């Protein structure tokens, strides 16, 4: 938002409310929840104000017409607003609960419209979603996973695994830390609990847990003279953006008594492209103490390659979607060859994920030798 003052916010609320009333004047069905970047509106009976949100009732015809008419509402609310000297562009997420006229449980209906609205937000926003019963099941599971994840982090129930990294001769040169969560005897998918951790802010606590325990393991290996040159640890955008992130890193390194030169932090391109000045400052501070940076899933983003020269990067990591098809697909072979060429030209290490067969290993070896 261009102006963060309370008066500007109040103006947005008033404009949204007025446009909402005008836009839904012809809609005839359902309960609706609209979220517009912090400005919320219910429409239900009585035009009451509950928790500061405007409410009124809309009664209607069929689901198809409701969706069509709400798309008109969505379009109206996306039109630019002139607030003082600023022109603001905001987008709505609209949740709809279609109901029979005899439905009388008002609180339940509003909650279900809420669920539909949150589904619209999680789908990227600026869209309309109608309530479906399965949304309630997903919400309940998400809530339960969040509560259990808090406990798992607090009690140290997150399990760490270490995936070896090898050179072309099969020698162990490093490892990557992998987080796994066994909940009630069942392994929870990483793709399920990591988004929950990010949405709830638990990702910071989870990341610190992984960092501390991984470095402690690295310290233990070093005491036992286990040969391991580098340990790669994934770093989330939330953790990296914390104001005291670099100081946290220094503190954990000091507490675990490891050599910072053994540590590689993996970050995606999107993390590195946000707030370029602040990113550079933090990366320079990390490089000063010996920590290295790897670009995870390199080649899957849409960012400029210019940052490879501007930022202190040490390693490129090729996503497994390229390496798994390196033998059977000429296009994937060409992409891998191009990434390895970039790495060699800039004197960066290149790590390939997902190498599971001898043929894939040999294919990478041939590329690295210019074939």
N, C-alpha and C positions, 0 to 999 in steps of 0.2 A: 504494500500500500504506500502511495507516495507520501502521505502525511499521516503520522501515527498519533496525532493529538486526539483527545476524546471528542472534540467538536466535530472533527472530520468523520470519526466513527459514527457519531450520532446522525450526521447527515446521510451517511450510507444506509443506516437503519431506516431512516425516514423515507429515503428514495426507494429502497427495496420494498418497504411496506406498501407505499403508494402504487408502485408498479405491480406488485403482487395482487393487490385488490383489483386493479384494472385488468390484469392479464387473466385472472381466473373468474372474471365476472360471468362468462358464458359456460363455465365447466359445471357439470351436473352430477358428478358422481365421486364418492369416496372420501377418504381422509388423506391429507397430504402433509408431508414434512419436507420443508425446503431448507437447505443449509447453503449459505452463500458466503464462504470464507469467513465464518464466525458470526454471520447474521442469520438467525434462525427464525422460521415462521411455521406455526401450525395453523390449520384452518379447521375449526370445529364449531359446534353450536354455541350461540350466546355472545360471540365476539368478545369473550373474556380475555383478560391478560393473565397468563399463567407463567411465572418465572420470567416475565418480561417479553414473552413471545406472543405475537398476535394470533388469535384463533377465530375460526368460523367454520360453518358447515357447508358442504357441497354435496348435493344428492344427484344421482344420475342414471345413465343408461347402460352401456356395455363397455367391456375392457378395452376393445380396440379404439373406441372413440375417446376414452379416458387417456390412453397413451398418446394418441394423436394431439389432443388438446393440451396435454401437459408439455409436449414438445414445443407448442406455441408459447407456453409460459416460460419454458427454459430459454427459448430464443429471446423473448422480451427482456429477461433478466440478464442476458449477456451483452445487451447494448451498452455502450460507454456512458459513464456518468461524469458530468462536469461538477466537481466540488472545488469551490474557490478557483484557484488557478490551475488545478490539476484535472486531467482526464483519466479516470480510473476504469479499468477493465476487470471485472470479476465474473466468476462462473458459478452457477447453481448445481447442487446435487439434489435431485427430487426423488423422494420416496412416496409411493402410493399404496394405500391399503383399500382395495375395493371390497365392499361389504353389502350384505343383504339389509334391507330396511329394518328388519326385526332385530338386528344386532344391537345389543344394549350395553355391552361391557366397554365403556368408553376408554378406560385406562388401558385395557388390553389392545384395543384398536390403535391407540396412539403409540404404544410400544412397538407394535408391528409395523406401523408406518416409519417409526424410527429405524428399525432394522433394515427396511427397504432403502431408506436414505443412506445409511452407513454402507450398504452394499453398493449404492451409486458412487459414494466417495471412494471406496476401495477399488472400484472399477476405473478410477482415473478422474472422476468428477465430470461435471458438465454433461450430465445424462439423467435419464429417468429410469427408475427401477420399480417394479411392482412387487409387493410382498408375496413370498412363497413360503409354505410351511417349512421347507428345508432350511430356510434362513435362520429360523429359531434353533434348529439343531446345530447349525454351524456356530451360531453365537454362543450356545451353551458349551460346546466343545472348546471354543476359543477361550472362554472364561475359565473353564476348568484347567486347560493347559497353562494359562497364564498363572493361576494360583499355584499349580504344582511346579511350574518352572521356577517360581520365586523360592520355593522350598528346596528344590534341587540345587540351585546355585548356592543358597545359604548353607546347606548341609554337605556340599561337595559331591553331589551325585552325578555331575556331568563327567563322562568318561573321555579321556584323551587317548587317541591312537596316533601312531607315527608312521607315515607312509614314506618309505625310502626313496631317495633320489639318486640315480646312478649315471655315471658317464657312459660313453659309447663302448667302453671295454667292460662294463658291468661292475665297476668299482663304486662302492657307496661313497657319495660325496656330500650328502645332506639328507634332511627329512622335512616333511611338512606335517604340522599339527592338524589333526582332524577331531572335531568335537562330536560326541555322540551322547544321546540321552535315552537311557532305558527307563521307561515309565511303567510301573506295575507289570514288569516282565515283558513289555513290548517296546521295541525300538521305535522311537518317534522320528519321523522323517525330518531331515535337516531343512527341507523346503517348507515344512509346516511350522516348526518351532522358532526358526530364525526370524521370519516375518513378524511373529507374535512378539518376540523379544524386541524387535525394532519399533513396533507400534506402541509398545508399553514403556519403553525406556529401559527395559531390562538388559538390552544389548550391551550397555556400558558395564554393568556388573558382570555379565557373562564374559565379555571380552577381557576384563581385568582378571577374572578367575582363570581363564585359559592362559593368559600371559604369565601370571604368577606361577601356575603349576607347570607350565611348559618350561620356563626358565629354571625352575627347581629341578626338573628332570634333566635338563641340559647340564646343570651343575653336578648332579649325581653321576651322569655318564662320564663327565670329565674326571671326576675323582677315581672312577673305575678304569680310566684310560681307554674308554670306548672311542674309537676313531669316528668322529662326526664333524665335518667341517662347517656346515651351516644348518640352522634350524629356521624354517619358514613358518610364520604365524600370520593368519588372516586378520586384517584390521578393518572394522566397520567404519563407515563415514561418521556415525554418531560418536564413536570413541575418538577418532582422529580430530573431530571438530571441537572436542572439549577444550576449554581454554588452558587447562593445566596438563594437557596430554603429554607433552615432552617431559615435564617434571615428574609425572607419574612413571614414565618409562625409566627415567634416571633412577628413581627411587627403587623400583622393582629390580633393576639391574644391580644396584648396590646391595640390596637385601639378599639377593640370590647368589651374589658373588660370581657372576658369569662375565666372560669377555664379550663386550657389546659387538665385537667384530664377528661373532658367531651368529648374530641375529639378523634375519631378513623379514621385514614387514611387507606383507602382500596387500596391495590396494588396487581397486579397479580404476580404470581410466576416469570414470565419472567423479570419483573422490578427488583425484588430482586436478581436475578441471575446474572445481568450484573454488571461488575466492583465491585467485592465483597468487596474490601477494602473501596472504596468510599461509597458504600451502607451501610456498617457497621458503618462508621463514622457518616453519616447523621442520621441513625436510633438511634444510641446511643445519639446523640444530641437531637433528638426529645423525646426520653424516659426521658432524664434529665429534660425536662420541663413539663413532664407529658403526652405527646401525645402518644396514643397507635397505634399499627399497626395491621391491619387485612389482611390476605392473601385471596384475592377475587378469586372466581372460583377454589377453592382448589381441586386438583385431576384431573383437565383437562389438566394440562401441562405435561412436560416430564423432569422436573428437579429432582435433587437429594433431598432426604428428610434430608440430612445432615445439610442443612441451617437452619432447625428448631431449632437446638441446637446452631448454631453459631450466629444467628441474634436475636435481641430482639423483638420477635413476641408475640402478646397477644391473637390473635384470628384466627380461621380458619373458612372460609365461604364456605359451601357446595353449589356447583352449582345446579341450579334448574333442570338441566337435570337428576340428580340423585334423587332428592326429589319428583319430580312429578310422578315417577314410583315406588316409594318405596313400595306401596301396591301390585301392580300387577306384579312386576318383582323381582324374588329372587336375581338376580345378582345385581340390583340397591340397593336392601335392604342390601346385603353383603358389597357393597362399602361404603354406608352410615355408616354402623356399624363399618367398619374398620377406617374410618375418625374420627368418634366419639371416637373410642378407642385410636387413636393417640392423639387426643386433651386431653382426660382424663389423659393419661399417662404423658403428658408433662405439665399438669395443664394449658391448654389453653381453652378459651371459644370457643364454637362451635355454629355457626349460620347457619341455613338452609334456603336457598332461596326457593321461590315458593311454600310454604305451603299454600294451598288454601282450603283444605277440612278437615273435622273432622277426617276422616280416616288417612290422612297423618300425622296430628298432633298426633294422637294416636300411629301410627307406630313409629314415632320419640321418643315418650315417652317410649315405650316398649324397643326400642334399648338402650336408655339412662339408662335404668334399667337392662341391661344385657340380654334382651330377644331376 
